[in-house]
Each structure stands twice: as C-alpha cells, then as structure tokens.
Amino acid sequence: MTVVLVGGGPDTVADRAVVAPFLASLERRDRRARVAYVLFDVDGSAGAFLPQYVALLSEVDHEVVLVTAGPQTLIQPGAFASVDAVVVAGGPTPGYYASLAPAFDALRQLVHDGGAYLGFSAGAMIAPRQALLGGSRWRGVDVCPEEWSEGLDEIQIADGIGLFPHPVEVHVAQAGTLGNLIALAQDGVAPTLLGIDEDTSLLVEEDGTWTRHGSGAIWVVEAQDGSAAVRRHVS
C-alpha cells in the first residue's frame, strides 16, 4: 500500500522528493498504471487544473482518468473499480468530502489491496480517520486566519476515509493553521494531530507510522493533560 499526503497543491511542490514515493509505487507495477485524478469542478475548472497534477507526475508514464467532484456530485464506488491509484487534488475540502463520501469504502479497499493514494491539501485532510474540514474558530475563539477557514466558522470534524490514524492539517507554516491543531489537542479531540508544510509530504507506512519527504516540516501536536506539546520534524 502507498499513502502520500502533501501539504499544498502542485504549484507549491519544488522538491521532487514530495511525490517520489507515489511515483515509485507506479513504477513497481508490471503494467502501465491507471490513475484516477479527482478534481473539484466549477465551470470547467477541473479540466483547467488537471494538467498541473499530471505534469508533476509525468516522470512515470500512466493512464489518466479524470473523476470530477462538484457541488451536486456524489462520486460512486465504481469510479475507482478499475484504477491502480488515486490522486485527490486540492480545493474546497468540504466539497471534496461531500462528493467522495459514498466512495470512502472503495478507496480504503483500493489501498488495502495494494493501490496508491496521493492527496494534495484537501485530499490530504480528508484521508485520515478523522477529517478536518475547515474552520478558523474553536469554541468561539479565533485559532487560525479566517482566509484559511474553507468558508466555515467553527472547526468541523467528520469521519474521513480512514487511511491514516491521525487528523491532518496542511499549509501549516505558510497559512498559520498550526493553531487549529493546538486547540483540538488541548481539548482532547485526538491524542495526536499532524500538520504538513507546503513542499512537503507525509508517507504513511504500513504499520501506521510515517516519514517526511520534501523541504518543509511535519508538525506533531500531542494532547497532554489539557495542554498541547508541539514538535517540528525536519528529518
């Protein structure tokens, strides 16, 4: 299985190491991989942004299958029945969550059967067991900049795809979203939460541990008796 969670969009990736584990999983296959790219579509935006994602992964030849999410679109499990890997792009996290929810079981099964998952920004946030959907306030108090709230007021949490044990936040150093993780840890929402910088990815190992790839940091926030301990991993 291969699960790679990226802390930004393709435009923030400068270090090829960020996507190297996903590309390696495609290379290991004994045939040309078929990859589903899930992009949120508004007035044709999915087709416009698709080339950025494909170009980032073009080092390994593969078949591209576009799957569009949208405000009124529910993606069914069959969309992933004949693919080897899935890329879930960045964009409106609540929108991706709502569109992909009917296919969560199929995505888990795909990874369990040896498939690969690559999530950028929103795609990374919905991947864990608990998905952070957005928000800039916790219990009525500001905890991160409003422009990174996904249009939500209070932080919203929902059952995610289930590919990683810990909730994940993205754009951490660049957007100031670390405050979300600290607030949630202090209230014991989860014992451990992780934040991923841009130009950085988290590779999930089969035993649930992880390794960092790219130029930025992984921020580990742990609940400790009503407070939060923060560690910044750069190695």
C-alpha positions in Angstrom: 0.0 0.0 0.0 1.1 3.6 -0.6 -0.5 6.7 1.0 1.2 10.1 0.5 -0.3 13.2 1.9 1.0 16.6 0.6 0.8 19.9 2.5 -0.1 22.0 -0.5 -1.1 22.0 -4.2 1.1 21.1 -7.2 2.2 24.7 -7.5 3.9 24.6 -4.1 5.9 21.5 -4.9 9.5 22.3 -5.8 11.2 19.2 -4.3 10.6 16.0 -6.4 11.0 14.0 -3.2 7.5 15.1 -2.2 5.9 12.9 -4.8 8.7 10.3 -5.2 7.1 7.6 -3.1 3.9 7.8 -5.1 5.8 7.6 -8.4 7.8 4.6 -7.1 4.6 2.8 -6.4 3.5 3.3 -10.0 6.9 2.1 -11.3 6.7 -1.1 -9.3 3.7 -2.3 -11.3 4.2 -4.8 -14.1 2.0 -2.8 -16.4 1.1 0.8 -17.2 -0.7 2.1 -14.2 -4.2 3.6 -14.5 -4.6 6.6 -12.2 -7.8 8.4 -11.3 -7.4 12.2 -10.7 -10.2 13.6 -8.6 -10.7 17.3 -9.1 -13.4 19.6 -7.9 -15.1 21.2 -10.9 -16.7 24.6 -11.2 -17.4 25.8 -14.7 -14.7 23.6 -16.2 -12.0 24.3 -13.6 -11.2 20.6 -13.3 -10.0 20.3 -16.8 -8.1 23.5 -16.5 -6.2 22.4 -13.4 -5.7 18.7 -14.3 -2.5 19.4 -16.4 -0.7 20.8 -13.3 -1.2 17.5 -11.5 -0.4 15.3 -14.5 2.8 17.3 -15.2 4.0 16.8 -11.7 3.7 13.1 -12.0 4.7 12.8 -15.7 8.1 11.2 -14.8 6.2 7.9 -14.8 4.1 7.0 -17.8 0.5 6.3 -16.7 -3.1 6.4 -18.0 -5.0 9.5 -16.7 -8.7 9.1 -15.7 -10.4 12.3 -14.7 -13.1 12.0 -12.0 -14.9 15.2 -11.2 -16.2 16.2 -7.9 -18.7 19.0 -7.6 -21.3 20.8 -5.5 -24.1 18.4 -6.6 -21.9 15.4 -7.5 -21.7 12.2 -5.5 -18.9 10.0 -6.7 -19.9 6.3 -6.6 -17.5 3.4 -5.7 -17.5 2.3 -9.3 -15.4 5.3 -10.3 -12.4 3.5 -8.8 -13.2 -0.1 -9.8 -10.5 -0.3 -12.5 -7.7 2.0 -11.4 -4.4 1.3 -9.7 -4.0 4.6 -7.9 -6.0 7.7 -6.9 -4.9 11.4 -6.8 -7.2 13.7 -4.8 -6.4 17.3 -5.7 -6.6 20.5 -3.6 -9.5 22.9 -3.4 -12.6 23.1 -1.2 -12.2 20.5 1.5 -15.9 20.3 2.5 -16.8 19.9 -1.2 -14.3 17.1 -1.8 -15.5 15.4 1.4 -19.2 15.5 0.4 -18.6 14.3 -3.1 -16.3 11.5 -2.2 -18.1 10.2 0.9 -20.0 7.5 -1.0 -16.7 6.1 -2.2 -14.7 6.1 1.0 -15.1 2.3 1.5 -13.9 1.7 -2.1 -10.9 4.0 -1.6 -9.9 2.1 1.6 -10.2 -1.2 -0.2 -8.1 0.1 -3.1 -5.3 0.9 -0.8 -5.7 -2.3 1.2 -5.4 -4.3 -2.0 -2.1 -2.6 -2.9 -3.2 0.6 -4.6 -1.8 4.0 -4.0 -3.4 7.2 -2.7 -1.9 10.7 -3.2 -3.7 13.6 -1.5 -2.9 17.3 -2.1 -4.1 19.8 0.5 -7.9 18.9 0.7 -7.0 15.4 -0.5 -4.7 15.1 2.5 -7.1 16.5 5.0 -9.9 14.0 4.2 -7.7 11.0 4.2 -7.3 10.2 7.9 -9.9 8.5 10.2 -10.9 12.0 11.4 -11.1 14.6 8.7 -10.6 18.3 9.4 -12.9 20.1 7.0 -12.0 23.7 7.8 -12.9 26.4 10.2 -11.0 29.2 11.9 -12.6 29.2 15.4 -12.8 26.7 18.2 -15.3 27.2 20.9 -15.9 30.7 19.6 -12.3 31.8 19.7 -10.1 32.5 16.7 -7.4 29.9 16.2 -6.2 30.5 12.6 -6.5 33.1 9.9 -10.1 33.4 8.6 -8.9 33.2 4.9 -7.9 29.6 5.5 -11.3 28.6 7.1 -12.8 26.9 3.9 -15.7 29.2 4.5 -16.5 27.6 7.8 -16.7 29.3 11.2 -16.2 26.7 13.9 -13.7 23.9 13.0 -15.6 21.0 11.6 -14.5 17.4 12.0 -16.0 14.3 10.4 -15.2 10.6 9.8 -12.6 10.6 7.0 -11.5 7.9 4.5 -9.5 6.1 7.2 -6.1 5.8 5.6 -4.1 7.4 8.5 -4.6 7.3 12.2 -4.2 11.0 13.0 -6.0 14.1 11.8 -4.0 16.2 9.4 -3.8 20.0 8.7 -2.0 21.5 5.7 -0.2 24.7 4.6 0.9 24.9 8.2 3.9 27.2 8.2 2.6 29.2 5.2 -1.0 29.7 6.4 -0.7 29.7 10.2 -3.0 26.7 10.6 -1.0 25.2 13.5 -3.4 26.9 15.9 -6.2 24.6 14.8 -4.1 21.6 15.8 -3.2 23.1 19.2 -6.7 24.0 20.1 -8.0 20.5 19.2 -5.2 18.8 21.1 -5.8 20.9 24.2 -9.4 19.8 24.2 -8.5 16.1 23.7 -10.3 15.8 20.3 -7.4 13.5 19.3 -4.3 12.4 21.2 -2.1 13.2 18.2 -2.6 15.5 15.3 -0.2 16.3 12.4 0.5 19.4 10.3 2.2 19.4 6.9 4.1 22.3 5.4 3.9 23.1 1.7 6.6 21.4 -0.5 6.4 18.6 2.0 4.7 15.2 2.1 4.0 12.5 4.7 4.4 8.9 3.6 2.2 6.6 5.6 4.0 3.3 6.4 2.0 0.0 6.6 2.3 -0.1 10.4 0.7 3.4 10.7 4.0 5.3 11.3 5.1 7.9 8.8 8.2 9.5 7.2 8.7 13.1 5.9 9.7 14.0 2.4 10.5 17.4 0.9 11.8 20.7 2.1 9.4 21.6 4.9 8.4 20.2 8.3 5.9 17.9 9.8 4.4 19.4 12.9 3.3 16.8 15.6 0.9 18.1 18.2 0.1 15.9 21.1 -2.5 16.2 23.9 -1.0 16.3 27.3 -3.3 16.8 30.3 -5.3 19.8 29.0 -2.3 21.3 27.1 -0.6 20.6 23.8 3.0 19.6 23.1 4.3 20.7 19.7 7.3 19.1 17.9 8.6 20.2 14.5 10.2 17.4 12.4 12.6 18.3 9.6 14.4 15.0 9.3 
